[in-house]
């Protein structure tokens, strides 16, 4: 059986963002749904995040909740093949040329921009 110490040792991704409403910072572990905390400074929110993670893990183990292990970024190469209509390929090439960047950079920009909009 896996212990709290086992899960605490795993490299869970921690997101820390400024809290525009209350001031200070908010922290969360995306792989641990609902594991969120806050703090007045970066140092305090980081400490609070470790405490929150430990408490979240303890509660999950007590309740028999499945605990996901962190996503291994090594599983992702950063590349994928995409087939698109020739007309779209032409428009993307034209727009990237207008912006003075490679088509690859332009497509990464568009995907990132759309992904950020989806999260809001």
PyMOL commands that place a pseudoatom at each C-alpha (Angstrom):
pseudoatom trace, name=CA, resn=UNK, resi=1, chain=A, elem=C, hetatm=0, pos=[0.000, 0.000, 0.000]
pseudoatom trace, name=CA, resn=UNK, resi=2, chain=A, elem=C, hetatm=0, pos=[1.286, 3.470, -0.899]
pseudoatom trace, name=CA, resn=UNK, resi=3, chain=A, elem=C, hetatm=0, pos=[1.819, 5.894, 1.958]
pseudoatom trace, name=CA, resn=UNK, resi=4, chain=A, elem=C, hetatm=0, pos=[1.367, 9.635, 2.316]
pseudoatom trace, name=CA, resn=UNK, resi=5, chain=A, elem=C, hetatm=0, pos=[5.160, 9.957, 2.301]
pseudoatom trace, name=CA, resn=UNK, resi=6, chain=A, elem=C, hetatm=0, pos=[5.256, 8.147, -1.055]
pseudoatom trace, name=CA, resn=UNK, resi=7, chain=A, elem=C, hetatm=0, pos=[2.783, 10.607, -2.586]
pseudoatom trace, name=CA, resn=UNK, resi=8, chain=A, elem=C, hetatm=0, pos=[4.466, 13.613, -0.923]
pseudoatom trace, name=CA, resn=UNK, resi=9, chain=A, elem=C, hetatm=0, pos=[7.737, 12.630, -2.599]
pseudoatom trace, name=CA, resn=UNK, resi=10, chain=A, elem=C, hetatm=0, pos=[6.207, 12.677, -6.088]
pseudoatom trace, name=CA, resn=UNK, resi=11, chain=A, elem=C, hetatm=0, pos=[6.797, 15.750, -8.279]
pseudoatom trace, name=CA, resn=UNK, resi=12, chain=A, elem=C, hetatm=0, pos=[3.253, 17.116, -8.423]
pseudoatom trace, name=CA, resn=UNK, resi=13, chain=A, elem=C, hetatm=0, pos=[3.014, 20.316, -10.472]
pseudoatom trace, name=CA, resn=UNK, resi=14, chain=A, elem=C, hetatm=0, pos=[2.224, 23.313, -8.281]
pseudoatom trace, name=CA, resn=UNK, resi=15, chain=A, elem=C, hetatm=0, pos=[0.568, 26.399, -9.789]
pseudoatom trace, name=CA, resn=UNK, resi=16, chain=A, elem=C, hetatm=0, pos=[0.872, 29.682, -7.893]
pseudoatom trace, name=CA, resn=UNK, resi=17, chain=A, elem=C, hetatm=0, pos=[-1.047, 32.722, -9.125]
pseudoatom trace, name=CA, resn=UNK, resi=18, chain=A, elem=C, hetatm=0, pos=[-1.641, 36.214, -7.746]
pseudoatom trace, name=CA, resn=UNK, resi=19, chain=A, elem=C, hetatm=0, pos=[-5.052, 36.601, -6.112]
pseudoatom trace, name=CA, resn=UNK, resi=20, chain=A, elem=C, hetatm=0, pos=[-6.491, 39.822, -7.587]
pseudoatom trace, name=CA, resn=UNK, resi=21, chain=A, elem=C, hetatm=0, pos=[-9.564, 39.775, -5.309]
pseudoatom trace, name=CA, resn=UNK, resi=22, chain=A, elem=C, hetatm=0, pos=[-8.044, 39.097, -1.893]
pseudoatom trace, name=CA, resn=UNK, resi=23, chain=A, elem=C, hetatm=0, pos=[-4.399, 39.973, -2.483]
pseudoatom trace, name=CA, resn=UNK, resi=24, chain=A, elem=C, hetatm=0, pos=[-1.557, 37.553, -1.895]
pseudoatom trace, name=CA, resn=UNK, resi=25, chain=A, elem=C, hetatm=0, pos=[-1.402, 34.309, -3.841]
pseudoatom trace, name=CA, resn=UNK, resi=26, chain=A, elem=C, hetatm=0, pos=[-3.432, 31.200, -4.589]
pseudoatom trace, name=CA, resn=UNK, resi=27, chain=A, elem=C, hetatm=0, pos=[-1.813, 27.792, -5.058]
pseudoatom trace, name=CA, resn=UNK, resi=28, chain=A, elem=C, hetatm=0, pos=[-3.209, 24.570, -6.442]
pseudoatom trace, name=CA, resn=UNK, resi=29, chain=A, elem=C, hetatm=0, pos=[-2.071, 21.142, -7.565]
pseudoatom trace, name=CA, resn=UNK, resi=30, chain=A, elem=C, hetatm=0, pos=[-3.816, 20.419, -10.895]
pseudoatom trace, name=CA, resn=UNK, resi=31, chain=A, elem=C, hetatm=0, pos=[-3.395, 16.643, -10.475]
pseudoatom trace, name=CA, resn=UNK, resi=32, chain=A, elem=C, hetatm=0, pos=[-5.139, 16.758, -7.049]
pseudoatom trace, name=CA, resn=UNK, resi=33, chain=A, elem=C, hetatm=0, pos=[-8.654, 18.139, -7.674]
pseudoatom trace, name=CA, resn=UNK, resi=34, chain=A, elem=C, hetatm=0, pos=[-9.719, 20.607, -5.005]
pseudoatom trace, name=CA, resn=UNK, resi=35, chain=A, elem=C, hetatm=0, pos=[-6.272, 20.856, -3.410]
pseudoatom trace, name=CA, resn=UNK, resi=36, chain=A, elem=C, hetatm=0, pos=[-6.033, 24.626, -3.179]
pseudoatom trace, name=CA, resn=UNK, resi=37, chain=A, elem=C, hetatm=0, pos=[-4.746, 27.151, -0.653]
pseudoatom trace, name=CA, resn=UNK, resi=38, chain=A, elem=C, hetatm=0, pos=[-3.606, 30.748, -0.361]
pseudoatom trace, name=CA, resn=UNK, resi=39, chain=A, elem=C, hetatm=0, pos=[-0.979, 32.887, 1.326]
pseudoatom trace, name=CA, resn=UNK, resi=40, chain=A, elem=C, hetatm=0, pos=[0.109, 36.480, 1.742]
pseudoatom trace, name=CA, resn=UNK, resi=41, chain=A, elem=C, hetatm=0, pos=[3.555, 35.917, 0.189]
pseudoatom trace, name=CA, resn=UNK, resi=42, chain=A, elem=C, hetatm=0, pos=[5.205, 33.455, -2.191]
pseudoatom trace, name=CA, resn=UNK, resi=43, chain=A, elem=C, hetatm=0, pos=[6.945, 31.816, 0.778]
pseudoatom trace, name=CA, resn=UNK, resi=44, chain=A, elem=C, hetatm=0, pos=[3.769, 31.432, 2.819]
pseudoatom trace, name=CA, resn=UNK, resi=45, chain=A, elem=C, hetatm=0, pos=[1.699, 30.127, -0.099]
pseudoatom trace, name=CA, resn=UNK, resi=46, chain=A, elem=C, hetatm=0, pos=[4.409, 27.560, -0.913]
pseudoatom trace, name=CA, resn=UNK, resi=47, chain=A, elem=C, hetatm=0, pos=[4.451, 26.359, 2.726]
pseudoatom trace, name=CA, resn=UNK, resi=48, chain=A, elem=C, hetatm=0, pos=[0.647, 26.305, 2.831]
pseudoatom trace, name=CA, resn=UNK, resi=49, chain=A, elem=C, hetatm=0, pos=[0.594, 24.326, -0.413]
pseudoatom trace, name=CA, resn=UNK, resi=50, chain=A, elem=C, hetatm=0, pos=[2.728, 21.566, 1.120]
pseudoatom trace, name=CA, resn=UNK, resi=51, chain=A, elem=C, hetatm=0, pos=[0.392, 21.423, 4.129]
pseudoatom trace, name=CA, resn=UNK, resi=52, chain=A, elem=C, hetatm=0, pos=[-2.675, 21.413, 1.879]
pseudoatom trace, name=CA, resn=UNK, resi=53, chain=A, elem=C, hetatm=0, pos=[-1.211, 18.600, -0.225]
pseudoatom trace, name=CA, resn=UNK, resi=54, chain=A, elem=C, hetatm=0, pos=[-0.509, 16.492, 2.874]
pseudoatom trace, name=CA, resn=UNK, resi=55, chain=A, elem=C, hetatm=0, pos=[-4.031, 17.065, 4.229]
pseudoatom trace, name=CA, resn=UNK, resi=56, chain=A, elem=C, hetatm=0, pos=[-5.614, 16.402, 0.823]
pseudoatom trace, name=CA, resn=UNK, resi=57, chain=A, elem=C, hetatm=0, pos=[-3.695, 13.130, 0.502]
pseudoatom trace, name=CA, resn=UNK, resi=58, chain=A, elem=C, hetatm=0, pos=[-4.621, 12.055, 4.047]
pseudoatom trace, name=CA, resn=UNK, resi=59, chain=A, elem=C, hetatm=0, pos=[-8.310, 12.754, 3.414]
pseudoatom trace, name=CA, resn=UNK, resi=60, chain=A, elem=C, hetatm=0, pos=[-8.213, 10.956, 0.053]
pseudoatom trace, name=CA, resn=UNK, resi=61, chain=A, elem=C, hetatm=0, pos=[-6.572, 7.895, 1.594]
pseudoatom trace, name=CA, resn=UNK, resi=62, chain=A, elem=C, hetatm=0, pos=[-9.056, 7.880, 4.489]
pseudoatom trace, name=CA, resn=UNK, resi=63, chain=A, elem=C, hetatm=0, pos=[-12.020, 8.142, 2.095]
pseudoatom trace, name=CA, resn=UNK, resi=64, chain=A, elem=C, hetatm=0, pos=[-10.643, 5.637, -0.401]
pseudoatom trace, name=CA, resn=UNK, resi=65, chain=A, elem=C, hetatm=0, pos=[-10.441, 8.299, -3.109]
pseudoatom trace, name=CA, resn=UNK, resi=66, chain=A, elem=C, hetatm=0, pos=[-8.231, 7.405, -6.056]
pseudoatom trace, name=CA, resn=UNK, resi=67, chain=A, elem=C, hetatm=0, pos=[-5.033, 9.478, -5.978]
pseudoatom trace, name=CA, resn=UNK, resi=68, chain=A, elem=C, hetatm=0, pos=[-3.614, 10.283, -9.380]
pseudoatom trace, name=CA, resn=UNK, resi=69, chain=A, elem=C, hetatm=0, pos=[0.128, 10.319, -9.740]
pseudoatom trace, name=CA, resn=UNK, resi=70, chain=A, elem=C, hetatm=0, pos=[1.700, 13.302, -11.502]
pseudoatom trace, name=CA, resn=UNK, resi=71, chain=A, elem=C, hetatm=0, pos=[1.676, 13.390, -15.276]
pseudoatom trace, name=CA, resn=UNK, resi=72, chain=A, elem=C, hetatm=0, pos=[5.075, 12.406, -16.649]
pseudoatom trace, name=CA, resn=UNK, resi=73, chain=A, elem=C, hetatm=0, pos=[6.102, 15.102, -19.110]
pseudoatom trace, name=CA, resn=UNK, resi=74, chain=A, elem=C, hetatm=0, pos=[8.565, 12.642, -20.692]
pseudoatom trace, name=CA, resn=UNK, resi=75, chain=A, elem=C, hetatm=0, pos=[5.539, 10.988, -22.318]
pseudoatom trace, name=CA, resn=UNK, resi=76, chain=A, elem=C, hetatm=0, pos=[5.123, 14.061, -24.542]
pseudoatom trace, name=CA, resn=UNK, resi=77, chain=A, elem=C, hetatm=0, pos=[7.549, 14.768, -27.374]
pseudoatom trace, name=CA, resn=UNK, resi=78, chain=A, elem=C, hetatm=0, pos=[6.268, 18.244, -28.184]
pseudoatom trace, name=CA, resn=UNK, resi=79, chain=A, elem=C, hetatm=0, pos=[5.467, 17.141, -31.723]
pseudoatom trace, name=CA, resn=UNK, resi=80, chain=A, elem=C, hetatm=0, pos=[2.405, 15.848, -33.530]
pseudoatom trace, name=CA, resn=UNK, resi=81, chain=A, elem=C, hetatm=0, pos=[1.383, 15.544, -37.146]
pseudoatom trace, name=CA, resn=UNK, resi=82, chain=A, elem=C, hetatm=0, pos=[-1.670, 17.424, -38.312]
pseudoatom trace, name=CA, resn=UNK, resi=83, chain=A, elem=C, hetatm=0, pos=[-3.348, 17.188, -41.701]
pseudoatom trace, name=CA, resn=UNK, resi=84, chain=A, elem=C, hetatm=0, pos=[-5.236, 20.318, -42.751]
pseudoatom trace, name=CA, resn=UNK, resi=85, chain=A, elem=C, hetatm=0, pos=[-6.936, 21.516, -45.941]
pseudoatom trace, name=CA, resn=UNK, resi=86, chain=A, elem=C, hetatm=0, pos=[-4.623, 23.146, -48.474]
pseudoatom trace, name=CA, resn=UNK, resi=87, chain=A, elem=C, hetatm=0, pos=[-6.576, 26.404, -48.245]
pseudoatom trace, name=CA, resn=UNK, resi=88, chain=A, elem=C, hetatm=0, pos=[-5.978, 26.610, -44.475]
pseudoatom trace, name=CA, resn=UNK, resi=89, chain=A, elem=C, hetatm=0, pos=[-2.310, 25.751, -44.967]
pseudoatom trace, name=CA, resn=UNK, resi=90, chain=A, elem=C, hetatm=0, pos=[-2.025, 28.644, -47.438]
pseudoatom trace, name=CA, resn=UNK, resi=91, chain=A, elem=C, hetatm=0, pos=[-3.760, 31.112, -45.070]
pseudoatom trace, name=CA, resn=UNK, resi=92, chain=A, elem=C, hetatm=0, pos=[-1.560, 30.069, -42.143]
pseudoatom trace, name=CA, resn=UNK, resi=93, chain=A, elem=C, hetatm=0, pos=[1.568, 30.439, -44.285]
pseudoatom trace, name=CA, resn=UNK, resi=94, chain=A, elem=C, hetatm=0, pos=[0.446, 33.896, -45.442]
pseudoatom trace, name=CA, resn=UNK, resi=95, chain=A, elem=C, hetatm=0, pos=[-0.395, 35.077, -41.919]
pseudoatom trace, name=CA, resn=UNK, resi=96, chain=A, elem=C, hetatm=0, pos=[2.873, 33.793, -40.468]
pseudoatom trace, name=CA, resn=UNK, resi=97, chain=A, elem=C, hetatm=0, pos=[4.787, 35.578, -43.239]
pseudoatom trace, name=CA, resn=UNK, resi=98, chain=A, elem=C, hetatm=0, pos=[2.902, 38.811, -42.445]
pseudoatom trace, name=CA, resn=UNK, resi=99, chain=A, elem=C, hetatm=0, pos=[3.887, 38.425, -38.776]
pseudoatom trace, name=CA, resn=UNK, resi=100, chain=A, elem=C, hetatm=0, pos=[7.503, 37.681, -39.686]
pseudoatom trace, name=CA, resn=UNK, resi=101, chain=A, elem=C, hetatm=0, pos=[7.622, 34.321, -37.919]
pseudoatom trace, name=CA, resn=UNK, resi=102, chain=A, elem=C, hetatm=0, pos=[7.780, 30.712, -39.032]
pseudoatom trace, name=CA, resn=UNK, resi=103, chain=A, elem=C, hetatm=0, pos=[4.509, 28.940, -39.648]
pseudoatom trace, name=CA, resn=UNK, resi=104, chain=A, elem=C, hetatm=0, pos=[5.378, 26.602, -36.759]
pseudoatom trace, name=CA, resn=UNK, resi=105, chain=A, elem=C, hetatm=0, pos=[5.774, 29.563, -34.359]
pseudoatom trace, name=CA, resn=UNK, resi=106, chain=A, elem=C, hetatm=0, pos=[2.579, 31.127, -35.647]
pseudoatom trace, name=CA, resn=UNK, resi=107, chain=A, elem=C, hetatm=0, pos=[0.599, 27.902, -35.116]
pseudoatom trace, name=CA, resn=UNK, resi=108, chain=A, elem=C, hetatm=0, pos=[2.011, 27.510, -31.585]
pseudoatom trace, name=CA, resn=UNK, resi=109, chain=A, elem=C, hetatm=0, pos=[0.913, 31.095, -30.876]
pseudoatom trace, name=CA, resn=UNK, resi=110, chain=A, elem=C, hetatm=0, pos=[-2.620, 30.396, -32.171]
pseudoatom trace, name=CA, resn=UNK, resi=111, chain=A, elem=C, hetatm=0, pos=[-2.932, 27.155, -30.202]
pseudoatom trace, name=CA, resn=UNK, resi=112, chain=A, elem=C, hetatm=0, pos=[-1.633, 28.794, -27.005]
pseudoatom trace, name=CA, resn=UNK, resi=113, chain=A, elem=C, hetatm=0, pos=[-3.955, 31.755, -27.411]
pseudoatom trace, name=CA, resn=UNK, resi=114, chain=A, elem=C, hetatm=0, pos=[-6.969, 29.485, -27.914]
pseudoatom trace, name=CA, resn=UNK, resi=115, chain=A, elem=C, hetatm=0, pos=[-5.971, 27.225, -25.012]
pseudoatom trace, name=CA, resn=UNK, resi=116, chain=A, elem=C, hetatm=0, pos=[-5.722, 30.258, -22.682]
pseudoatom trace, name=CA, resn=UNK, resi=117, chain=A, elem=C, hetatm=0, pos=[-9.179, 31.456, -23.756]
pseudoatom trace, name=CA, resn=UNK, resi=118, chain=A, elem=C, hetatm=0, pos=[-10.668, 28.011, -23.062]
pseudoatom trace, name=CA, resn=UNK, resi=119, chain=A, elem=C, hetatm=0, pos=[-9.348, 28.065, -19.456]
pseudoatom trace, name=CA, resn=UNK, resi=120, chain=A, elem=C, hetatm=0, pos=[-11.083, 31.363, -18.613]
for i in range(1, 120): cmd.bond("trace and resi %d" % i, "trace and resi %d" % (i + 1))
show_as sticks, trace
zoom trace
